Amino acid sequence: MARTRRKSIKAAAAIIAIGLAIGSLLVQSANKSDNATHQSLLHHEGQHLRRLSILEAENTPIAVSDDATFDPNSYAYLIIHYHKTGHHLARDLRDFLVAGASNSPKSNNLEKAFKDRMHEEETGCPHAMELRPGIVHVQAAPNLFCDTDILAEYLLRNDDASREKRGVKVIHLVRNPFSLAVSNWIYHAQYPTPESWVKNTNPCAEELWFEHQSFRELVRPTLMLGEDPIMYYNDFDELHRVCMELYQTNATTVKWTYHTHLRHLEARKALELATSHMMIQGISGGDILRMANNLIKLRQIQNLEGQIRMSQHLPMPKQHERMIQVMTLSMEEFTTEPRAATLRFLDFALEDASPLEVKERIATEYEIAYLEKVKKGDEHITFDKELLNGEGQNMNL
């Protein structure tokens, strides 16, 4: 999406412009899906009438297809998610992988594969990122700030000498930045709050890694360079100004916590405050820009393999033959078409190692379970929830 250069921009406009640019980036990633994946979904839909009988079959035996050529244990799996962008879904997807075939990869049974929002000072890559073959790793908000070639090396390195590692499959869960921002505000404005850190955090205070690395400088190479960047350098200043003009500004609010602000500011101002935190505070927040940075970085990694092959006069690999394979899945896909999105995920992750009927069963059961959660009202699903803000307005969001 082309945007004219902004010499001076108001803070609210900065949020909208950056959000639109990131939204365009998400659309581009979605449009790059394999035609083969699209064809497999068409095939699955042709089998849709069989799903009731599949669901009725208890303890369906799982076996590798007779003509299976893919071994899930030769790949490492990394499922990436962000704040309000698939925390529970990432674990569901991990469970689907573990249950999807007789030779499925195993879970490492960890909440996180490595520390979120942290990285090595020298490289900018996540600290202690070791992705073992045959293991599903779930990771929240990774800092992918390193050079593309170093990141590729980290993704492909294998510390398990007993097992071959042919590559890594990355499942990248993303979300429309506008719905992410609204969901983030609603979630943290609840009383009591689901996460206590909002009572102790100053959303405007500068956060630095290693006492000198700022979020602005770390995302600059991916988000601020080129003819049509996602954002501009002074946008950080504008977003910081939004925060400062809304947080503890008078004798009454000076004693308020961040959580109190989210609950008692006028709705638009509370949303702006929460969104500025999710954009510029890299350690306690920042996931809107982190998600955009990682989208670009993962795309660069995929292009890198092609560039290396071209330089060595080697034929270009098909998508499923790449050493680093990335699937970008949006939360909107799972909320509007949970069954189809799950099938797409399983086709990418397990290929022909999982029988068709098993994929159908898993996807259909997930759709039923998700719709039941929405119906009952799950605290982690902010869709269609009501929020009373400080002015007593009843907001259906």
One Martini backbone bead per residue (centre of mass of N, CA, C, O) as a GRO file, in nm:
protein
  397
    1MET     BB    1   0.090   0.040   0.028
    2ALA     BB    2   0.081   0.351  -0.063
    3ARG     BB    3   0.258   0.641   0.081
    4THR     BB    4   0.287   0.946   0.169
    5ARG     BB    5   0.496   1.162   0.286
    6ARG     BB    6   0.562   1.261   0.633
    7LYS     BB    7   0.668   1.542   0.799
    8SER     BB    8   0.394   1.586   0.961
    9ILE     BB    9   0.226   1.425   1.244
   10LYS     BB   10  -0.025   1.314   1.408
   11ALA     BB   11  -0.073   1.074   1.633
   12ALA     BB   12  -0.336   0.942   1.535
   13ALA     BB   13  -0.237   0.917   1.241
   14ALA     BB   14  -0.002   0.729   1.301
   15ILE     BB   15  -0.162   0.488   1.395
   16ILE     BB   16  -0.325   0.451   1.134
   17ALA     BB   17  -0.095   0.435   0.924
   18ILE     BB   18   0.052   0.195   1.052
   19GLY     BB   19  -0.188   0.002   1.055
   20LEU     BB   20  -0.229  -0.004   0.748
   21ALA     BB   21   0.053  -0.107   0.672
   22ILE     BB   22   0.033  -0.371   0.832
   23GLY     BB   23  -0.226  -0.475   0.702
   24SER     BB   24  -0.100  -0.497   0.420
   25LEU     BB   25   0.114  -0.705   0.503
   26LEU     BB   26  -0.086  -0.929   0.575
   27VAL     BB   27  -0.219  -0.955   0.298
   28GLN     BB   28   0.036  -1.032   0.142
   29SER     BB   29   0.091  -1.293   0.300
   30ALA     BB   30  -0.180  -1.431   0.234
   31ASN     BB   31  -0.141  -1.414  -0.090
   32LYS     BB   32   0.125  -1.623  -0.077
   33SER     BB   33  -0.017  -1.868  -0.093
   34ASP     BB   34  -0.037  -2.170  -0.191
   35ASN     BB   35  -0.199  -2.341  -0.439
   36ALA     BB   36  -0.178  -2.616  -0.302
   37THR     BB   37  -0.334  -2.537  -0.050
   38HIS     BB   38  -0.593  -2.461  -0.195
   39GLN     BB   39  -0.643  -2.742  -0.319
   40SER     BB   40  -0.663  -2.896  -0.050
   41LEU     BB   41  -0.916  -2.751   0.049
   42LEU     BB   42  -1.099  -2.843  -0.177
   43HIS     BB   43  -1.072  -3.138  -0.108
   44HIS     BB   44  -1.186  -3.122   0.176
   45GLU     BB   45  -1.468  -3.008   0.098
   46GLY     BB   46  -1.543  -3.270  -0.059
   47GLN     BB   47  -1.540  -3.422   0.245
   48HIS     BB   48  -1.757  -3.291   0.438
   49LEU     BB   49  -1.988  -3.516   0.462
   50ARG     BB   50  -1.793  -3.712   0.646
   51ARG     BB   51  -1.763  -3.581   0.937
   52LEU     BB   52  -1.978  -3.717   1.116
   53SER     BB   53  -1.865  -4.007   1.104
   54ILE     BB   54  -1.590  -3.930   1.221
   55LEU     BB   55  -1.689  -3.820   1.497
   56GLU     BB   56  -1.828  -4.098   1.584
   57ALA     BB   57  -1.546  -4.207   1.593
   58GLU     BB   58  -1.382  -4.379   1.826
   59ASN     BB   59  -1.059  -4.405   1.845
   60THR     BB   60  -0.904  -4.321   1.602
   61PRO     BB   61  -0.679  -4.449   1.411
   62ILE     BB   62  -0.333  -4.376   1.371
   63ALA     BB   63  -0.179  -4.347   1.048
   64VAL     BB   64   0.027  -4.377   0.806
   65SER     BB   65   0.032  -4.331   0.502
   66ASP     BB   66   0.120  -4.546   0.258
   67ASP     BB   67   0.236  -4.282   0.068
   68ALA     BB   68   0.426  -4.152   0.254
   69THR     BB   69   0.703  -3.887   0.253
   70PHE     BB   70   0.672  -3.752   0.535
   71ASP     BB   71   0.886  -3.647   0.816
   72PRO     BB   72   0.831  -3.477   1.108
   73ASN     BB   73   1.115  -3.556   1.260
   74SER     BB   74   1.297  -3.371   1.047
   75TYR     BB   75   1.151  -3.132   1.194
   76ALA     BB   76   1.111  -2.823   1.314
   77TYR     BB   77   0.889  -2.641   1.538
   78LEU     BB   78   0.737  -2.301   1.511
   79ILE     BB   79   0.517  -2.119   1.726
   80ILE     BB   80   0.394  -1.794   1.675
   81HIS     BB   81   0.308  -1.535   1.910
   82TYR     BB   82   0.096  -1.285   2.067
   83HIS     BB   83  -0.053  -1.047   2.211
   84LYS     BB   84  -0.369  -1.122   2.136
   85THR     BB   85  -0.231  -1.374   1.935
   86GLY     BB   86  -0.272  -1.699   2.021
   87HIS     BB   87  -0.214  -1.845   2.291
   88HIS     BB   88  -0.419  -2.084   2.283
   89LEU     BB   89  -0.391  -2.167   1.987
   90ALA     BB   90  -0.094  -2.260   1.990
   91ARG     BB   91  -0.160  -2.507   2.177
   92ASP     BB   92  -0.360  -2.641   1.994
   93LEU     BB   93  -0.167  -2.684   1.754
   94ARG     BB   94   0.030  -2.858   1.904
   95ASP     BB   95  -0.175  -3.085   1.968
   96PHE     BB   96  -0.239  -3.154   1.674
   97LEU     BB   97   0.044  -3.250   1.599
   98VAL     BB   98   0.075  -3.478   1.814
   99ALA     BB   99  -0.215  -3.620   1.701
  100GLY     BB  100  -0.186  -3.650   1.368
  101ALA     BB  101   0.032  -3.892   1.404
  102SER     BB  102   0.232  -4.164   1.466
  103ASN     BB  103   0.494  -3.960   1.375
  104SER     BB  104   0.481  -3.728   1.549
  105PRO     BB  105   0.562  -3.472   1.703
  106LYS     BB  106   0.681  -3.330   1.997
  107SER     BB  107   0.655  -3.193   2.300
  108ASN     BB  108   0.833  -2.980   2.534
  109ASN     BB  109   0.640  -2.866   2.768
  110LEU     BB  110   0.654  -2.554   2.712
  111GLU     BB  111   0.557  -2.230   2.725
  112LYS     BB  112   0.859  -2.162   2.628
  113ALA     BB  113   1.147  -2.180   2.435
  114PHE     BB  114   1.201  -1.875   2.505
  115LYS     BB  115   1.253  -1.559   2.572
  116ASP     BB  116   1.058  -1.297   2.567
  117ARG     BB  117   1.165  -0.994   2.445
  118MET     BB  118   1.452  -1.122   2.381
  119HIS     BB  119   1.820  -1.085   2.334
  120GLU     BB  120   2.111  -1.063   2.191
  121GLU     BB  121   2.329  -0.812   2.195
  122GLU     BB  122   2.500  -0.875   1.930
  123THR     BB  123   2.271  -1.007   1.724
  124GLY     BB  124   1.936  -1.002   1.793
  125CYS     BB  125   1.879  -1.276   1.880
  126PRO     BB  126   1.751  -1.514   2.037
  127HIS     BB  127   1.796  -1.661   2.330
  128ALA     BB  128   1.835  -1.988   2.319
  129MET     BB  129   1.775  -2.094   2.012
  130GLU     BB  130   1.658  -2.433   2.016
  131LEU     BB  131   1.561  -2.643   1.742
  132ARG     BB  132   1.433  -2.947   1.749
  133PRO     BB  133   1.381  -3.227   1.605
  134GLY     BB  134   1.053  -3.340   1.662
  135ILE     BB  135   0.967  -3.048   1.779
  136VAL     BB  136   0.737  -2.841   1.952
  137HIS     BB  137   0.751  -2.486   1.948
  138VAL     BB  138   0.652  -2.227   2.170
  139GLN     BB  139   0.626  -1.861   2.096
  140ALA     BB  140   0.649  -1.547   2.237
  141ALA     BB  141   0.754  -1.262   2.121
  142PRO     BB  142   1.000  -1.248   1.929
  143ASN     BB  143   1.333  -1.129   1.871
  144LEU     BB  144   1.396  -1.035   1.522
  145PHE     BB  145   1.701  -0.843   1.491
  146CYS     BB  146   1.870  -0.995   1.303
  147ASP     BB  147   2.030  -1.108   1.065
  148THR     BB  148   1.928  -1.320   0.828
  149ASP     BB  149   2.166  -1.526   0.827
  150ILE     BB  150   2.168  -1.571   1.135
  151LEU     BB  151   1.876  -1.664   1.168
  152ALA     BB  152   1.898  -1.910   0.983
  153GLU     BB  153   2.113  -2.052   1.151
  154TYR     BB  154   1.945  -2.075   1.413
  155LEU     BB  155   1.706  -2.240   1.289
  156LEU     BB  156   1.906  -2.486   1.168
  157ARG     BB  157   2.035  -2.572   1.403
  158ASN     BB  158   2.187  -2.881   1.555
  159ASP     BB  159   2.215  -3.037   1.886
  160ASP     BB  160   2.111  -3.322   1.765
  161ALA     BB  161   2.310  -3.583   1.668
  162SER     BB  162   2.080  -3.822   1.652
  163ARG     BB  163   1.930  -3.614   1.446
  164GLU     BB  164   1.789  -3.516   1.170
  165LYS     BB  165   1.783  -3.182   1.003
  166ARG     BB  166   1.603  -3.049   0.730
  167GLY     BB  167   1.429  -2.832   0.907
  168VAL     BB  168   1.179  -2.562   0.930
  169LYS     BB  169   0.859  -2.489   1.079
  170VAL     BB  170   0.668  -2.188   1.053
  171ILE     BB  171   0.413  -2.056   1.266
  172HIS     BB  172   0.246  -1.742   1.203
  173LEU     BB  173   0.071  -1.550   1.425
  174VAL     BB  174  -0.172  -1.307   1.336
  175ARG     BB  175  -0.306  -0.956   1.339
  176ASN     BB  176  -0.504  -0.715   1.320
  177PRO     BB  177  -0.409  -0.416   1.455
  178PHE     BB  178  -0.692  -0.311   1.539
  179SER     BB  179  -0.801  -0.562   1.692
  180LEU     BB  180  -0.562  -0.583   1.881
  181ALA     BB  181  -0.595  -0.308   2.022
  182VAL     BB  182  -0.883  -0.351   2.130
  183SER     BB  183  -0.832  -0.618   2.280
  184ASN     BB  184  -0.614  -0.513   2.470
  185TRP     BB  185  -0.789  -0.307   2.618
  186ILE     BB  186  -1.021  -0.487   2.714
  187TYR     BB  187  -0.858  -0.696   2.870
  188HIS     BB  188  -0.706  -0.477   3.073
  189ALA     BB  189  -0.992  -0.335   3.171
  190GLN     BB  190  -1.057  -0.539   3.351
  191TYR     BB  191  -1.258  -0.649   3.645
  192PRO     BB  192  -1.037  -0.801   3.717
  193THR     BB  193  -0.730  -0.834   3.616
  194PRO     BB  194  -0.555  -1.086   3.445
  195GLU     BB  195  -0.298  -0.877   3.469
  196SER     BB  196  -0.088  -0.720   3.704
  197TRP     BB  197   0.118  -0.534   3.542
  198VAL     BB  198  -0.086  -0.284   3.491
  199LYS     BB  199  -0.023  -0.172   3.798
  200ASN     BB  200   0.322  -0.131   3.744
  201THR     BB  201   0.318   0.029   3.473
  202ASN     BB  202   0.490   0.256   3.262
  203PRO     BB  203   0.392   0.336   2.935
  204CYS     BB  204   0.622   0.589   2.892
  205ALA     BB  205   0.871   0.461   2.970
  206GLU     BB  206   1.179   0.395   2.893
  207GLU     BB  207   1.302   0.106   2.713
  208LEU     BB  208   1.593  -0.102   2.772
  209TRP     BB  209   1.852  -0.283   2.640
  210PHE     BB  210   2.144  -0.292   2.799
  211GLU     BB  211   2.106   0.037   2.844
  212HIS     BB  212   2.095   0.106   2.490
  213GLN     BB  213   1.855  -0.049   2.355
  214SER     BB  214   1.616   0.041   2.130
  215PHE     BB  215   1.330  -0.016   1.962
  216ARG     BB  216   1.367   0.181   1.729
  217GLU     BB  217   1.650   0.072   1.636
  218LEU     BB  218   1.565  -0.232   1.592
  219VAL     BB  219   1.325  -0.165   1.369
  220ARG     BB  220   1.449   0.015   1.148
  221PRO     BB  221   1.550  -0.188   0.917
  222THR     BB  222   1.237  -0.285   0.859
  223LEU     BB  223   1.033  -0.013   0.906
  224MET     BB  224   1.224   0.266   0.795
  225LEU     BB  225   1.305   0.165   0.518
  226GLY     BB  226   1.283   0.299   0.218
  227GLU     BB  227   1.033   0.433   0.012
  228ASP     BB  228   0.792   0.253   0.185
  229PRO     BB  229   0.747   0.264   0.488
  230ILE     BB  230   0.580   0.184   0.770
  231MET     BB  231   0.766   0.405   0.913
  232TYR     BB  232   0.889   0.676   1.106
  233TYR     BB  233   1.107   0.803   1.323
  234ASN     BB  234   0.900   1.031   1.448
  235ASP     BB  235   0.667   0.840   1.540
  236PHE     BB  236   0.773   0.781   1.822
  237ASP     BB  237   0.732   1.068   1.928
  238GLU     BB  238   0.426   1.081   1.881
  239LEU     BB  239   0.352   0.833   2.056
  240HIS     BB  240   0.475   0.944   2.317
  241ARG     BB  241   0.290   1.192   2.331
  242VAL     BB  242   0.032   1.043   2.373
  243CYS     BB  243   0.107   0.923   2.644
  244MET     BB  244   0.181   1.190   2.802
  245GLU     BB  245  -0.120   1.322   2.751
  246LEU     BB  246  -0.266   1.064   2.931
  247TYR     BB  247  -0.054   1.025   3.170
  248GLN     BB  248  -0.061   1.168   3.455
  249THR     BB  249  -0.186   1.501   3.416
  250ASN     BB  250  -0.311   1.529   3.713
  251ALA     BB  251  -0.415   1.533   4.039
  252THR     BB  252  -0.584   1.272   3.995
  253THR     BB  253  -0.406   1.082   3.785
  254VAL     BB  254  -0.125   1.063   3.938
  255LYS     BB  255  -0.245   0.799   4.111
  256TRP     BB  256  -0.277   0.631   3.875
  257THR     BB  257  -0.286   0.357   3.707
  258TYR     BB  258  -0.286   0.207   3.416
  259HIS     BB  259  -0.549   0.053   3.471
  260THR     BB  260  -0.718   0.301   3.549
  261HIS     BB  261  -0.700   0.442   3.280
  262LEU     BB  262  -0.839   0.216   3.109
  263ARG     BB  263  -1.117   0.253   3.280
  264HIS     BB  264  -1.147   0.603   3.311
  265LEU     BB  265  -1.112   0.688   3.050
  266GLU     BB  266  -1.193   0.783   2.774
  267ALA     BB  267  -1.219   0.560   2.531
  268ARG     BB  268  -1.024   0.679   2.318
  269LYS     BB  269  -0.791   0.738   2.517
  270ALA     BB  270  -0.751   0.452   2.622
  271LEU     BB  271  -0.682   0.330   2.344
  272GLU     BB  272  -0.435   0.510   2.285
  273LEU     BB  273  -0.266   0.427   2.526
  274ALA     BB  274  -0.257   0.120   2.473
  275THR     BB  275  -0.138   0.146   2.180
  276SER     BB  276   0.126   0.290   2.239
  277HIS     BB  277   0.238   0.058   2.412
  278MET     BB  278   0.209  -0.164   2.168
  279MET     BB  279   0.439   0.004   1.992
  280ILE     BB  280   0.698   0.135   2.186
  281GLN     BB  281   0.717  -0.100   2.411
  282GLY     BB  282   0.938  -0.363   2.392
  283ILE     BB  283   0.909  -0.520   2.679
  284SER     BB  284   0.593  -0.475   2.779
  285GLY     BB  285   0.541  -0.450   2.461
  286GLY     BB  286   0.523  -0.393   2.102
  287ASP     BB  287   0.364  -0.615   1.916
  288ILE     BB  288   0.285  -0.465   1.661
  289LEU     BB  289   0.581  -0.412   1.559
  290ARG     BB  290   0.695  -0.694   1.600
  291MET     BB  291   0.515  -0.837   1.397
  292ALA     BB  292   0.612  -0.676   1.149
  293ASN     BB  293   0.911  -0.741   1.171
  294ASN     BB  294   0.875  -1.058   1.150
  295LEU     BB  295   0.742  -1.072   0.879
  296ILE     BB  296   0.982  -0.957   0.721
  297LYS     BB  297   1.205  -1.148   0.823
  298LEU     BB  298   1.074  -1.415   0.719
  299ARG     BB  299   1.071  -1.328   0.424
  300GLN     BB  300   1.377  -1.292   0.393
  301ILE     BB  301   1.452  -1.586   0.451
  302GLN     BB  302   1.306  -1.709   0.207
  303ASN     BB  303   1.475  -1.546  -0.003
  304LEU     BB  304   1.762  -1.645   0.067
  305GLU     BB  305   1.756  -1.930  -0.051
  306GLY     BB  306   1.714  -1.840  -0.343
  307GLN     BB  307   1.975  -1.671  -0.368
  308ILE     BB  308   2.176  -1.899  -0.317
  309ARG     BB  309   2.088  -2.083  -0.550
  310MET     BB  310   2.144  -1.881  -0.775
  311SER     BB  311   2.454  -1.842  -0.714
  312GLN     BB  312   2.480  -2.180  -0.763
  313HIS     BB  313   2.293  -2.285  -0.995
  314LEU     BB  314   2.024  -2.375  -0.866
  315PRO     BB  315   1.736  -2.500  -0.824
  316MET     BB  316   1.429  -2.425  -0.737
  317PRO     BB  317   1.232  -2.484  -0.482
  318LYS     BB  318   0.982  -2.607  -0.350
  319GLN     BB  319   0.804  -2.532  -0.086
  320HIS     BB  320   0.836  -2.828   0.057
  321GLU     BB  321   1.173  -2.810   0.011
  322ARG     BB  322   1.234  -2.615   0.212
  323MET     BB  323   1.413  -2.545   0.497
  324ILE     BB  324   1.239  -2.276   0.526
  325GLN     BB  325   0.909  -2.271   0.654
  326VAL     BB  326   0.626  -2.044   0.606
  327MET     BB  327   0.324  -1.976   0.797
  328THR     BB  328   0.064  -1.743   0.769
  329LEU     BB  329  -0.174  -1.681   1.034
  330SER     BB  330  -0.479  -1.555   1.104
  331MET     BB  331  -0.718  -1.493   1.337
  332GLU     BB  332  -0.949  -1.446   1.134
  333GLU     BB  333  -0.950  -1.733   1.020
  334PHE     BB  334  -1.029  -1.876   1.299
  335THR     BB  335  -1.302  -1.709   1.350
  336THR     BB  336  -1.447  -1.764   1.060
  337GLU     BB  337  -1.261  -2.048   0.971
  338PRO     BB  338  -1.164  -2.290   1.167
  339ARG     BB  339  -1.153  -2.542   0.985
  340ALA     BB  340  -0.991  -2.440   0.740
  341ALA     BB  341  -0.744  -2.339   0.902
  342THR     BB  342  -0.669  -2.613   1.025
  343LEU     BB  343  -0.621  -2.762   0.758
  344ARG     BB  344  -0.398  -2.581   0.656
  345PHE     BB  345  -0.205  -2.637   0.886
  346LEU     BB  346  -0.185  -2.952   0.858
  347ASP     BB  347  -0.079  -2.957   0.568
  348PHE     BB  348   0.181  -2.806   0.630
  349ALA     BB  349   0.296  -2.972   0.881
  350LEU     BB  350   0.222  -3.296   0.779
  351GLU     BB  351   0.108  -3.351   0.523
  352ASP     BB  352   0.115  -3.704   0.444
  353ALA     BB  353   0.135  -3.819   0.751
  354SER     BB  354  -0.170  -3.749   0.757
  355PRO     BB  355  -0.468  -3.846   0.740
  356LEU     BB  356  -0.752  -3.718   0.623
  357GLU     BB  357  -0.951  -3.806   0.855
  358VAL     BB  358  -0.787  -3.675   1.082
  359LYS     BB  359  -0.794  -3.385   0.992
  360GLU     BB  360  -1.101  -3.364   0.987
  361ARG     BB  361  -1.151  -3.423   1.284
  362ILE     BB  362  -0.982  -3.201   1.414
  363ALA     BB  363  -1.116  -2.957   1.270
  364THR     BB  364  -1.410  -3.007   1.361
  365GLU     BB  365  -1.364  -3.013   1.668
  366TYR     BB  366  -1.254  -2.728   1.685
  367GLU     BB  367  -1.497  -2.573   1.582
  368ILE     BB  368  -1.691  -2.663   1.804
  369ALA     BB  369  -1.523  -2.563   2.048
  370TYR     BB  370  -1.503  -2.265   1.968
  371LEU     BB  371  -1.807  -2.196   1.947
  372GLU     BB  372  -1.857  -2.266   2.245
  373LYS     BB  373  -1.677  -2.048   2.368
  374VAL     BB  374  -1.824  -1.807   2.249
  375LYS     BB  375  -2.100  -1.870   2.374
  376LYS     BB  376  -1.994  -1.867   2.683
  377GLY     BB  377  -1.741  -1.695   2.738
  378ASP     BB  378  -1.420  -1.619   2.708
  379GLU     BB  379  -1.164  -1.433   2.851
  380HIS     BB  380  -0.978  -1.459   2.570
  381ILE     BB  381  -1.248  -1.357   2.426
  382THR     BB  382  -1.331  -1.024   2.304
  383PHE     BB  383  -1.561  -1.089   2.143
  384ASP     BB  384  -1.860  -0.938   2.225
  385LYS     BB  385  -1.790  -0.752   2.456
  386GLU     BB  386  -1.839  -0.570   2.752
  387LEU     BB  387  -1.769  -0.214   2.833
  388LEU     BB  388  -1.712  -0.006   3.110
  389ASN     BB  389  -1.646   0.313   3.124
  390GLY     BB  390  -1.593   0.617   3.283
  391GLU     BB  391  -1.877   0.735   3.139
  392GLY     BB  392  -2.088   0.483   3.127
  393GLN     BB  393  -2.049   0.335   2.878
  394ASN     BB  394  -2.179   0.090   2.651
  395MET     BB  395  -1.955  -0.143   2.501
  396ASN     BB  396  -1.965  -0.325   2.201
  397LEU     BB  397  -1.666  -0.549   2.127
   0.00000   0.00000   0.00000
